[in-house]
Every structure is written in C-alpha cells, then in structure tokens.
Amino acid sequence: MTSATVGDTAPTTRTYPAYSRPLWRRVLLTREFAIIALLVLVFAWAAGNVANFNSPLTIYFLGLDNAEIMLIALPMALVIITGEIDLSVASVVGLSSVMVGILHQDAGLSIPLAGLIAILVGVVAGALNGFLVAYVGLPSLAVTIGTQALFRGLAVGLLGTTAKTDFPTKWTNLAQQHIGNTRYPVIVIPILVLLVIFVWLLHFSSFGRGVFEIGLNDEAAHFSGVNVARTKFILFILTAAVSAAAGIYITLRTGNARGDNATGDELKVIAAVLLGGVSIFGGRGALHGVVAGVLLIGVIQSAMRLENQTVNVINIVIGALLVLSVMSTSVLAWLSKQSARRTGLGTLRRRQAVASSSSTTER
C-alpha cells in the first residue's frame, strides 16, 4: 500500500544527466556553441574595427590559408576523441609534398597519378602509426613523436635543401581558383565533402559511437562489442591519408615542393581541435565545434595581421586562448558536478518529504 502511494506521487522528471535538461539547453549551452558565438563576435568586431577586414579578399585568403588545417583537423578530432593523438601529421604533409615533386618532375608522372601515389604513401605512414598504437599497444604520443622525426627526415633526405618549383600552371591556378564569381576558393568544395563524410562517420554511424565509447573507456568498449584496435587503426590511416592530400594542396597552391613544408602545423591542428571543444582526455567532442575552432584561429590571425601585429604576438594570443579553453573544460565539469550534486540532494529531500507525508497520512 505504502509503496503504491509513494510510486503514484514520485516525480516523473528523467534523472539521467544527459537528458535531465531541456533540449534547447542541451543544444545551445555547450562548448561548441560557445566557440561559435565567440567566432561570430570576433568576426563582427574585426569587420567593424579592422581596416580592410570586411573585404572579399579577406574571406578568400581565410579559406586559402586555413584549408590544410581544416582538412587535417577533421580526422584528428576523431583520433583525439578516442584518447589518442597523432603528432606526425605535418611530417606526412611534407613527405607527400616531396613525393609529388619528385614523381612529377623526376619520374615524369602526371599530377593526378603523382598525387595518388603520395596519398598511398600517406596511407602506409598511417598504417605504421596505427599498427604500433592499436595492435602493439604503444602510446600514441611516443609513437607519433618518433614517426614525426622519421617522416620529416625522409622528406628532407629525399630533396635535401632544394625544392621542386616547376608545376603546371593549370594545377597551381586550380588550387587558388575562386568558385565561380564568389569570394570563396575552390578548396572549400573538398573541405565540405570531407566534412559531410566525417560528420556522418562520427555522429550518425555505429563506427562513431564506438569512437566515443573508446574515448570514455576502451575496456568497456571492447566488452560491449567495439573492435577497439581496428577502430584506432582505421583512424590513424584516415588521418595520414587526409594529411597527404593536404600536402598535395600546399604543393600546388605554393608551387613549391619542399621537405620542410608545413613544419609546426601539427600544433596548429591540435590547438584548433581542442579549442573546438574536443576533450584531450577523449570521449567528448563534435565536429561543428572543430570547424568553429579552426575558423576562430584563422579570423584572429587575419585581423591581427591586418593590424600589423607580429607573429609572436599572434602566437601569444592564440596560446592564451587555448589554455583558457582547456581550463574551461575542467571548470565547467566541476560546476556541472556541483549542480548535479545540488539537484540530487534536492530530489532526495523531496522524496524524503513525500515519504514522510505519506507515512503520516497512513497513521
């Protein structure tokens, strides 16, 4: 009798933390939308206060200059969500650039065929990383630090201090071409195609659910049926293949194949991914936040360059923003835990009050 009375009066609010808040709060009050809002604010401020920022050329160069970072950031986000990291991506870009230069100018291959072979070399590089991390069980930080030096050494060793610069004009023009009469460069098209593919892969497929489960707890993911090793292996291959494609783009855009192309870009990619809300500890992240993170860094750099700020000052601002972004994850987690604790205590007290009231009525 007592239990039936209590059951009838128990609150119907769902208590599972992820669904205990209204939909609009779950969608809008997130790290990703905070970065999008910050991007809009910074862009609006720069358009109104920085000379020449609100011109068609700014949008064009914003897309052109950040294309390789955007390309690599998409698969890198998935790698970091699994709790791993790949520091060799910029070296793969350099190796791919050198391969295109040598295969086209020394071996006489066409640009498409040379590019295809360069991407296959990237796949081999990613397979090496993936095998050592996923199947041998070595830490990805140590593995990719080693392969970072290995791939860069191969790239520089193949060309030395020289560069291949004589590429067909139609290909170099294509890399810098506008989409019709718009202000957007043509590289935006492959970026959008890859974005759609990776959004589907991460957010709308069983593979993506496995990626999040691995990041939260790889042992639990294994016992729930996720093939942990294969998932990580595939992600490292995808990351290296896209990095190789970015190397082809850089080579054609600059008309310059060098072993030191994209040096240091791995840090820019990781900074953009973390700024976009992907947790460095794994298990959390969304690609719309990553896109906003890349664009936010690009907008800040463009605005500060137009204000004649030095590279050192720009790096300080971006670094400070990244540190604040990483710190905010811990602060928000603490606030969320405190809020959940208060909510739990409130619910417990209400139930105790209901139980006490029911007991008094029965007596």
N, C-alpha and C positions, 0 to 999 in steps of 0.2 A: 504493500500500500504506500509505504513511505517512499520507496524508490520510484514508484509510478508518479507520485506527486512531484518529486524533485525533477524527474525527466520531463514532465509537462512544462515546468517553469524554467528549464535550463535555457540559457541564451543560445540563439541559433547562429551567431556570428562565427565564421570559419576562423580557426586559430592557427592554421598553417601559415607561417610568417610570410611566405611569398604571395599569398592570396588574401592576407588579412586587411590589406589596404584597398581603397577604390582603384579601378583600372586607370583613371587619369593620373593618379599619384604614382602608380607603378610605372607608367609610361614616361611621364614628364619629369618627375623628381628623381632623376638618375644622373650618374656621372656623365653619360653620353650626351644627354640634353643640356647639361651644364656647359660642356665644351662647345656644343653647337651654339648656345646662347652667347658664350664668350666670343666665338668666331664672328657672329653677327655684329656684336658690339664693337669689336676691334676693327672689323671691315668698315662699319658705318663711321667710326671715329676717323679712320685713316682717309676715307673718301671725302670727309668734310674738312680735314685739317692738314693733310699732307699734299703738297703741290704735286700735280700730275699723277696722283694715285688713281683717281677716278677716270682713267683714260683706257681706251681699248687695248693699248699695248701692255698695260699692267696685267689685265686678265690673261692675255696671250702668254706673256712670259711667266706668269704664275703657274699656268698649266705646263709650259715647256720645262721650266726649271725644277718642278717638283714631280715630274712624271715618273722618274725611276724610283723615287722614294715611295710614291703611292703604289706603284706596281709591287715592289718588294714587301711593303707593309701588309698587304692583304694576306699572303700565306704566312708571313712572320707572326701575325696575330694568332693564327691557329696554333702555331708551334708554341708560342708563349702560353696560350690557354691550357695546353697540355702540361705546363710546368717546365718545359724545356726552353732552350734558346739557341739561336744559330748566329754565331759571330763571323761566319765565313762568307756571308752573302756578298760583301763588297769585293772580296778577292775573287769570287766567282764572276762578278761583273767584269773585273779586269781581265781575267782569263778568257772570258767569252769575247771581249773586245779584241784581244790579241789573236785569238783563233780566227775571227772574221777577217782581220787584216792580213794575216799570213795566207789563209786559204784563198782569199780573193786575189791578192796581188802576187803572191809567190807561186801558188798552185793553179791560178787561173780559173778558179771556180766562180760561178755566178754568186751574187749576193744572197739570193734565197737559199741556195744549196750550202753556202758557207755558214749562213745563219742557222740552218737546220742542224748542221754538224756541231756548231757551237752550243746549241741547246742540248744536244745529246751529250756533249762533254759536261754540261751543267748537270744533266741527269745522273751521270756517273759520279760526279762530285757529291751530289746529294745522296746518292745510294751509299757512298762510303760513310758519310756522316750518319745516315740513318741506320746502317748496319752496326756501326760501333756503338751508337746510343741505344737502339731498340733491341738488338739481339745479343751484343756483347755485354751491355749493361753499364757502359762507361758514362760518366756525367757529361752532359752536352756542353757545358761551359768549357771543360778541359778539352774535349774532342774538337770543338769548333775553333778554339784558340789555336790548336795545333794545325788544323786544316786551313785556317785563315793564313798562317805563315806559309804552309805548303802550296796552296793555290796561288798566292801572291808571288811566291818565289818562282813557280813555274811560269807565270805570266811575264815577270820581269826577265827571267832567264831566257825565254824564247825570243824576245825582242831586244833585250839589253836596254840601253838608254835611247835607242832610236824609236821612231814612230812611223806608222803607215798612214799616209795622209791623202793619197790619191784615190778617192772613191767616186763612182759615177754620180754625176750631178742630179740625175733624176731621183736617186735614192736619198741623197743628202737633202734635196729640196722637199721630198716627201716627208721626211722626219720633222721638217719645220713648217710644213704647209698648214694653211687655215682650212677649217671645214667650211667649204663654200665661201659665202661672204660674211661669215660670223667672225667673232673675235677669238674663237676657241681653236687651239691647234689640233691637228688630226690625231695626235697621240691619245686624245681624250676618248676616242672610239674604242681602241683595245682596252683602255682602263675600265670603261663602262662594261664591256663584255666580261672582263675578268671579275669585276665587282659583282655582277649578277651571278656568275658561277660560284664565287666564294660565299656570297650571301646564302645562296641555296644550299651549298655544301655544309656551312656551319649552322645555319638557323632552321633549315627545313628538311634535313635528312637525318637518317639514323646514324650516319657517319659523324655528323656534327654533334649529336647528342653524346656519342662516345667520346668525342674530343673534350667536352665539358666534364664528363664523368671521370676521365683520366686525370684531368687537372684537379678535380676535387679529391679523388682517392684512387690511384691506379690499381691498387689491390682489390678494392671493392668493385671497380670497373671490370677487372678480369673475371671475378666470380659472378658478375651479372651478365657475362657473355660478350663483353667487348674484347676484341683482339688488340690488346694494348700495343704489342710490338709492331704489328702490321700497320696500325694507325700512325704511329710515330714515324715508321719507315716511309710511308707514303707522304707524310707532311714534309719531311726533310727533302725528299725528291722534288715535290712541288715547289718548295721554296727555292731550291737551287735552279730549277728549270726556269722559273719566272725571273730569277736574278740574271740568268744567262740572256734571257730575252731583253732585259733592261740593259745589259751590256751591248747588245746589238743596237738598241735605240741610241745609247750615248755615243757609240762609234759613228753612226750615220748623222746624228744631229750635230756633233762637233767636227765631223770629217777627220777624226783623229783616233787611231788605234794605238793605245799605249798600255804598258803593263801596270802603270800606277793610276789608271783611270778609276774613279770612284773611291779613292783611298779615304777612309774615315766615314764612309756613308753608312756603315752598319750601325754606328751610334745614332745617326740621324733617324734611321728607320726605327730603331728600338725606342728612341725618345718619343717619336710620333705615336707609336703603338701604345706606349704606357700613358702618354698624355691623353690618348683617346679613351682611357678607362679600362684597358686590359690589365688584369692583375698580374704582377710579376711572379706571384706565387701560384698562378694557374687557377683554372676553374671558373673564371669570370671574364666577360668582355663581349663587345658587339662591334660589328664592322662599321655601322654608321658613326660610331664614336671614333674609330680609327681614321676614317675619311676626314672627319672634322679635325682630328688632331694634326694630320698632315697639312690640311689647308690652313689651320691656325698658325702653325710654324711658318708656312710659306708667306702668309699675309704679314706677319710680324717682320720677317726678314725683308720683304719687299718695301714695306713702309719705312723701316729703319734705314735701308739703303738709300731710299729717296731723300731721307733726312740727313744723308751724308754721315751716318754713324759707321764706325769701324767694325770689322768682323769680330774683334774681341768683345766689343760692347754688345753686339747682337748675340754672341755665344753666351755671355753672362746672363742676358735676359731670358734666353731660351732655357739655359741650365736652371735658373732660379724657378722658372715656371714649371719645369719638370719635377724639381724637388718638391715644390708645393703640391703638385698634382699627386705624387706618390705619397706624401704625408697625409693628404686629404683622405686617401683610402683608409688609412688606419683610424683617422679621426672620425670619419663617417661610420666605420664599423663599430667603434666604441659608442658613438651616440645611438646607433641603431640597437646595440645590445642593451644600453641603458633604457631606451624607450621600450624595448620588448620586455625587459625586466619589470618596468613600472606597469606595463599593460598586464603582464602575467599576475603581478601582485594584486592589481585592481580586480581582475577576473576572479582570482581565488577568494578575495574578500567578499565579492558579490555573491559567489556560490555559497560561502560560509553563512552569509546573511540570509540567503534564501533557505538553506537547510535549517538554520536556527528558527526561522519564522515558521517553516512547515512543522518542525518538531513541536513548537509552542501551540500551533493550531490543533494538532492531534491530541495533545494533552487536554 
